[in-house]
Amino acid sequence: MTAVTSLPQADALPRKVTPVTALRNVLTLAWRGLVQIKHNPMELVDLSIQPIMFVLLFAYVFGPSISGSVADYLPIVIPGIIAQNALFASMSTGFGLNVDITKGVFDRFRSLPIARTAPLLGRILADVVKQAWSMLIVLAVGIAIGFRIETGVTGVLGAFLLLLAFTLMFAWITVLVGLVASDPEKVQVFGFTAIFPLTFLSNAFVVPAEGSPEWLKTFMIDINPLSQLVSALRGLLVGGPVLEHAAIALAWGAAIAVVFIPLCLRAFRLRV
């Protein structure tokens, strides 16, 4: 009778990874999120062409009517478009996350010896880089048509840091939508129904006139967190008050993060 030789069992995948390995996993998956752009031309359109279209359309179509000239309108609209575009770019976090989940990519990640939250954090980090690129595009186009930065390199760097800090916290809203939505199209619907009103009911494109209803002016100026962000960006780029507006915007972002990060982690455990 032939003896049956038992095959050695494969080593079980480690249940935990070290912090250094987890960081490496996050950076690797963030790089994956960036190199995917070359396989998805539409994302490149969203990141590059759409900001250019917004700048040109708002500057040349609305500028003369609102401020009298394109040159006078650029200091108002360029910071507004930067903030608006950052919020729309944050939607790609939830959209890409939902695509990975619904297509089974996260099921493959679960079989790998990587940190469990690395795919989630990698996606967020990649989209922060994309937002920085979009801001550079808006600034470059604005400068090409007459926008001038009055605060120097320090102001630009501060604007970058403020914008990325706020959108990093705001992105947790879109992460939750991406985790709970049944398909990517519903994530896009959320973007149009929530972010569009938030941006247009702010001071991103126009300061409310004296004849506007008081409730509208109160929401647009005092309550809407995007208005605070835009006002701080204007101060950092062209001069004006910064500290109070930046503090309120970051306080809004921190409140959003405190509420939505636990919800996201719970939804992540249930979905993935």
C-alpha positions, 0 to 999 in steps of 0.5 A: 500500500502506497503511503500518502505523503501529506503536502505542507500547508501554506503559511497563513496570511498574517492577521496584522501588519506593522505600521511601516508595512501599513503605510507602505500599503497605503502609498502603493494603493494611492499610486495605483489610484493615480496611474489609473488615470491613463486608463480612464480618459474621462477622469483626466477630463474632470481633473484638467479640462473641466476646471479650464472650462469653468474658469473661462466660462465664468470669467468671460460670461459672468465677469462683465455683468457681475463686476464690470470687467473680467479683470475685476471679477477674477479675484472673486471667481478664481478662489471660488472655482478652486474651492468648488472644483476641490469639492467636486474632485472629492466626489471621485473618492466616493465614486472610485471607492464604490466602483472598486467595491461593486466590481469585486476589487476589494474582495481581491484586496481582502485576500492579500496580506495588507492592512485592511484599511489600506485600500480606503486610505490609499484612495483618499490619499490619491484623490488629495493629490488629484485635488492639488493638480486641479488647483494648479490648473485653475491657478495657471489658467487664471494667471494666463487670463489676468489673475494676479497673486498678491501674497507671494509664495507663502500665500499660495502655499497656505492656500494649498494647505488649507484647501487640502486640509478641508477637502481631506476632512470633507471627503469622508462624506463622499466616502460614506456615500461610496460605501453605502450606495449600491452603484456608482451612478447613485454616488454621482447623483449625490454629487449633483444634488448636494454639492451643486447647491452648496457651491452656488449658495455660497460666495464663491461666484457672487457676493449676495446683493443688498436686496437679497433675503436675509436668510439667504445672505445669512446662509451664504455668508455666515453658515455655509462652510464653503463661503468661509473656505472661499473667503480664506482662500481669497485672503491668502491669494489676493489679500484680506482677512484669513484667520477667522475664515480659515478657523471656521472652515477648519472647524466645519471640516473637523466636525464633519470628520468627527461625525463621518469617520466612525460612520465610514469605518462602520460601513466599511466593516459591514460592506467589505 
